[in-house]
Amino acid sequence: MPGLLQSLRETLGTEARPTAIQASSMKHLLKEHVEGEKYKEFLLASETGSGKSIAYLLPVLQDLKRTEHEQSNTIAHHSSRKPLNPRALILAPTHELTRQLASFAKSLSHVIKLRVMCASKANTPSTAKSSGTASKMKGKFEGAGASSGAEFVISKTSRGSRPVDLLVGTPMKLLEMERGRGWNWEERARERAMKIGKKAEEHEDVKEEDGGDKEPPREFWIDEPEMGLENVQWVVVDEADVLFDPDFQESTRMLLSDIAAARGSPVPVIPSSALSSTPDSETSAQPISYPFNFLLTSATIPTSLSNYLSNNHPSLTRLASPRLHHLPSTLRTEHTSWTGGNKSADIERRIRRVWSEDALVHSKTATGPGPIKLSKLLVFCNKRHKVEQLAAFLDGRGIKCVALTGSADARKRGSNHHLDGFLKTGGPEATGPGLSDPAQTPHVLVTTSLLSRGLDFSPMIKHVFIVDEPRNMIDFLHRAGRAGRAGEAGKVVVFGRAKGRGSGRTEEVKQRVRAVAG
């Protein structure tokens, strides 16, 4: 479509060529829907940084625009009193990723004039649902904000005035909009009580997107639903290996089931045990046929996801790039050893070494006066308290950091400004005094698995430090893949023990990293 081509040229330049997964997607998904033809079911699987967002956004946006006139003629048959009635949904595991995807979708669709909205906005109700003292009202609003992740709620004055073609959000947030805010507060309270005393380290930060670890208010209400699902014709599950992980699959499957029911073709909610069953096992459910186009994307296909798709979507077409489950070819790996002393000091020394190398390159290539462009670095830890400890140490040594975990206050502001300078924006590079000084402007981002999924980081991030042993190679691939994206050069530095206790594990990690780096 000419409008999409124009936006692509503006975004990527005139010399851009499709990656393997983008070429496969355009070959199979840009075909017009034929009357009576079954809805499309595809999995797009490709290594990190290979442009999967473009691979699914182009066919979705083109089809939405192509059918816009057709939809306007038939909308009376699927009318809804709810203020939002999107025609396509994109599901993603974190609010940061939903915001970035929505921004990218807007940049691609600004010429063809489609309406894109992100569900992750920091607005809360302005009036209470029940009477009481001011202090009681304040407590209820604070509790409500915590439970919903300070996400966006449509005010009464805007009802009926928010047309939208594509809506992006986390599954739990979209369920909240479709069922009514507060629909599961009682269930959350029960689940939280059951979790007391249990450790849930795996995906500990991503879990907070569902609000499962947050204290619900003692008093609650169920708000009116804000979104109708009758018109949904496309559903994209981004980072499907997370959203169909046993820890998160329930909200994903519930939302998919609600969409199918709203469109008049109910499907059962597959039991949680289905993801762990083997193909053709006796416990597998009947094949599911959703009444909408169903796309999944992922940089990895773990066994659980593969089995789930084989059992419940046997006709789904899998499109995979040749380098699936490998690091980008432009990303080099390096292993470095702890000195046996202060690990935080070791990390500081390695950071300053990167900047010394930047200064050396600048001295050889600079054509005139100007500040040295120092690389920005992304540091992954396994636990939140390590993130906070390392960031505090580096700040004390004159290296300004952004420390981000699932409970960080900055995440509740409804935008990605807490990641300014680290995410790829597509706009002009910021300039000004102090921006090149790591003592004034953050050049180091310290986080957990929270930011390892899907986010497109700035080309200024050329180094990823992995300071705790990765739990598995899937986790490693996602963390390391935040650098070396879209053909850019990058390096992942893995810290470990050279000798003594734990050195055997370090050597095992080296061997497994070599396998995915080949």
Residue pairs with C-beta under 8 A, 6 or more apart in sequence:
1 62
1 65
1 66
1 112
3 65
3 111
3 112
3 113
4 58
4 61
4 62
4 108
4 109
4 111
4 112
6 111
7 107
7 108
7 109
7 110
7 111
7 112
8 16
8 54
8 58
8 108
9 16
10 107
11 107
11 108
11 426
18 26
18 51
19 46
19 50
19 51
19 55
19 321
20 46
20 50
20 321
20 322
20 323
21 44
21 45
21 46
21 50
21 51
21 52
21 55
21 319
21 320
21 321
22 50
22 51
22 54
22 55
22 58
24 44
24 55
24 319
24 321
25 42
25 44
25 55
25 56
25 58
25 59
25 319
26 55
26 58
26 59
28 42
28 317
28 319
29 40
29 42
29 56
29 58
29 59
29 295
30 58
30 59
30 62
32 63
32 66
33 63
33 67
38 289
38 315
39 289
39 290
39 291
39 292
39 293
39 294
40 293
40 294
40 295
41 290
41 293
41 294
41 295
41 313
41 315
41 316
41 317
42 294
42 295
42 296
42 316
42 317
42 318
42 319
43 240
43 295
43 296
43 297
43 298
43 301
43 309
43 316
43 317
43 318
43 319
43 320
44 52
44 55
44 56
44 295
44 296
44 297
44 298
44 319
45 297
45 298
45 299
45 300
45 301
45 318
45 319
45 320
45 321
45 324
46 52
46 55
46 299
46 320
46 321
46 323
46 324
47 299
47 321
47 323
47 324
47 325
47 326
47 327
47 328
47 477
47 481
48 299
48 327
48 328
48 477
48 478
48 480
48 481
48 482
48 485
49 328
49 456
49 481
49 484
49 485
49 486
50 321
50 323
50 328
51 486
52 238
52 297
52 299
53 101
53 104
53 238
53 456
54 108
55 297
56 236
56 238
56 295
56 297
57 104
57 105
57 108
58 108
60 88
60 166
60 234
60 236
60 293
60 295
61 105
61 108
61 109
61 112
61 114
61 166
63 233
63 234
63 293
64 87
64 88
64 114
64 165
64 166
64 233
64 234
65 109
65 112
65 114
67 87
67 233
68 114
68 165
71 87
71 231
75 231
78 85
78 230
78 231
80 228
80 230
80 231
81 228
82 225
82 226
82 227
82 228
83 154
83 158
83 159
83 160
83 161
83 162
83 226
83 227
84 117
84 154
84 162
84 164
84 167
84 177
84 226
84 227
84 228
85 164
85 227
85 228
85 230
85 231
86 117
86 164
86 165
86 166
86 167
86 227
86 231
86 232
87 165
87 166
87 231
87 232
87 233
87 234
88 165
88 166
88 167
88 232
88 233
88 234
88 235
88 236
89 166
89 167
89 168
89 169
89 174
89 232
89 234
89 235
89 236
89 259
90 98
90 101
90 102
90 105
90 166
90 167
90 168
90 169
90 236
90 238
91 169
91 170
91 171
91 174
91 235
91 236
91 237
91 238
91 243
91 252
91 255
92 98
92 101
92 168
92 169
92 170
92 238
92 239
92 243
92 454
93 170
93 206
93 209
93 238
93 239
93 242
93 243
93 248
93 453
93 454
94 170
94 206
94 209
94 450
94 451
94 453
94 454
95 120
95 149
95 151
95 170
95 173
95 209
95 411
96 411
96 416
96 419
96 450
96 451
96 455
97 238
97 239
97 453
97 454
97 455
98 118
98 119
98 120
98 168
98 169
98 170
99 118
99 120
99 168
99 415
99 416
100 416
100 423
100 454
100 455
100 456
101 118
101 168
101 238
101 454
102 116
102 117
102 118
102 168
103 118
103 425
104 426
104 456
105 116
105 166
105 168
106 116
107 426
109 116
109 166
114 165
114 166
115 163
115 164
115 165
115 166
116 164
116 165
116 166
116 167
116 168
117 162
117 164
117 166
117 167
117 168
118 167
118 168
118 169
119 151
119 152
119 167
119 168
119 169
119 170
119 173
119 174
119 177
120 149
120 151
120 152
120 169
120 170
120 173
120 414
121 151
121 152
121 414
122 150
122 151
122 152
122 412
122 413
122 414
122 415
123 151
123 152
123 153
123 155
123 414
124 141
124 144
124 145
124 148
124 150
124 153
125 141
125 144
125 153
125 155
125 223
126 155
128 137
128 140
128 141
129 221
129 223
130 219
130 221
132 140
139 217
140 217
140 219
142 217
143 215
143 216
143 217
143 218
143 220
144 181
144 182
144 217
144 220
145 412
146 211
146 214
146 215
146 216
147 182
147 185
147 188
147 211
147 214
147 216
147 217
148 173
148 176
148 181
148 211
149 173
149 208
149 209
149 211
149 411
149 412
150 412
150 413
150 414
151 173
151 176
151 414
152 414
153 181
153 223
153 226
154 162
154 226
167 174
167 227
169 177
170 209
170 210
171 210
171 243
171 248
171 251
171 252
171 254
171 255
172 209
172 210
172 211
172 251
173 209
174 227
174 255
175 183
175 184
175 251
175 254
175 255
175 258
176 182
176 183
177 225
177 226
177 227
178 225
178 226
178 227
178 228
178 229
178 255
178 258
179 225
179 258
180 222
180 223
180 224
180 225
180 226
181 222
181 223
181 226
182 220
182 221
182 222
182 223
183 222
185 216
185 217
185 220
186 220
188 211
188 212
188 214
188 216
189 216
191 212
192 212
192 213
192 214
192 215
192 216
195 212
195 213
200 207
200 213
201 382
201 383
202 247
202 471
203 242
203 245
203 247
203 248
203 449
204 383
204 384
204 406
204 448
204 449
205 384
205 405
205 406
205 447
205 448
205 449
205 450
206 242
206 248
206 406
206 449
206 450
206 453
207 213
207 247
207 248
207 406
208 214
208 406
208 407
209 406
210 248
210 251
213 406
228 262
229 258
229 259
229 262
229 263
230 262
230 263
232 259
232 262
232 263
232 292
233 292
233 293
234 292
234 293
234 295
235 256
235 259
235 290
235 292
235 293
235 294
235 295
236 295
236 296
236 297
237 243
237 244
237 252
237 294
237 295
237 296
237 297
238 297
238 454
239 297
239 298
239 299
239 453
239 454
240 296
240 297
240 298
240 305
241 298
241 299
241 300
241 301
241 302
241 305
241 474
242 248
242 453
243 249
243 252
244 252
244 275
244 296
244 304
244 305
244 308
245 275
245 302
245 304
245 305
246 272
246 275
246 276
246 304
249 272
249 275
250 272
253 269
253 270
254 269
256 267
256 290
256 294
257 266
257 267
257 268
257 269
259 290
259 292
260 266
260 267
260 290
260 291
260 292
261 267
263 291
263 292
264 291
265 289
265 290
265 291
267 288
267 289
267 290
268 285
268 286
268 288
270 285
270 288
270 308
270 312
271 285
273 283
274 283
274 284
274 285
274 308
274 311
274 312
275 304
275 305
275 307
275 308
276 304
276 307
277 283
277 284
277 307
277 311
278 307
279 307
279 310
279 311
280 310
280 311
281 311
284 311
284 312
285 311
285 312
286 312
287 311
287 312
287 313
287 314
287 315
288 312
288 313
294 313
294 316
296 309
296 316
298 305
299 324
299 477
299 478
299 481
300 324
300 325
300 474
300 477
300 478
301 318
301 320
301 324
301 325
302 474
309 316
309 318
323 329
325 473
325 477
325 516
326 516
326 517
326 518
327 333
327 477
327 480
327 481
327 484
327 492
327 516
327 517
328 481
328 484
328 485
328 487
328 490
330 484
330 487
330 488
330 489
330 490
331 480
331 481
331 483
331 484
331 489
331 490
331 491
331 492
331 517
332 484
332 489
332 490
332 491
332 492
333 480
333 491
333 492
333 494
333 513
333 514
333 517
334 491
334 492
334 493
334 494
335 493
335 494
335 495
335 496
335 506
335 510
335 513
336 346
336 350
336 493
336 494
336 495
336 496
337 495
337 496
337 497
337 498
338 346
338 495
338 496
338 497
338 498
339 345
339 346
343 467
343 495
344 389
344 390
344 393
344 394
345 393
346 495
347 379
347 390
347 394
347 465
347 467
347 495
348 393
348 394
348 397
348 399
350 465
350 493
351 377
351 394
351 399
351 444
351 465
354 375
354 377
354 463
355 374
355 375
355 438
358 372
358 373
358 374
358 375
359 372
359 374
362 372
362 373
371 435
371 436
372 436
373 436
373 460
374 436
374 438
374 443
375 443
375 460
375 461
375 462
375 463
376 421
376 422
376 443
376 444
376 445
376 458
376 460
376 461
376 462
377 443
377 444
377 445
377 461
377 463
377 464
377 465
378 422
378 445
378 447
378 451
378 457
378 461
378 463
378 464
378 465
378 482
378 483
379 390
379 444
379 445
379 446
379 447
379 464
379 465
379 467
380 447
380 448
380 449
380 452
380 464
380 465
380 466
380 467
380 468
380 479
381 387
381 390
381 446
381 447
381 448
381 467
381 468
382 448
382 449
382 468
382 469
382 471
383 448
383 468
384 405
384 406
384 407
384 448
386 467
386 468
387 403
387 404
387 405
387 446
387 447
387 448
388 403
388 405
390 401
390 403
390 446
390 467
391 401
391 402
391 403
391 446
392 403
394 400
394 401
394 444
394 446
395 401
398 438
398 439
399 438
399 439
399 443
399 444
400 438
400 439
400 440
400 441
400 442
400 443
400 444
401 442
401 444
401 445
401 446
402 418
402 419
402 422
402 442
402 444
402 445
402 446
403 446
403 447
404 410
404 411
404 418
404 419
404 445
404 446
404 447
404 450
404 451
405 447
405 448
405 450
406 448
406 450
408 418
410 417
410 418
411 418
416 423
419 445
419 451
420 430
421 430
421 435
421 441
421 442
421 458
421 460
422 442
422 445
422 457
422 458
422 460
422 461
423 455
423 456
423 457
423 458
424 456
424 457
424 458
424 459
425 458
434 440
434 441
435 441
438 444
445 451
445 461
449 475
449 478
449 479
451 482
452 475
452 478
452 479
452 482
453 478
455 482
456 485
456 486
457 482
457 483
457 485
459 485
459 486
459 488
461 482
461 483
461 490
462 483
462 488
462 489
462 490
462 491
463 483
463 490
463 491
463 492
463 493
464 479
464 480
464 482
464 483
464 490
464 491
464 492
464 493
465 492
465 493
465 495
466 476
466 479
466 480
466 492
466 493
466 494
466 495
467 495
468 495
469 496
469 505
469 506
469 509
470 476
470 479
470 509
473 512
473 513
473 515
473 516
476 512
476 513
476 516
477 516
479 492
480 492
483 490
483 491
483 492
484 490
484 491
484 492
494 509
494 510
494 513
496 502
496 503
496 505
496 506
496 509
496 510
497 503
497 505
497 506
498 506
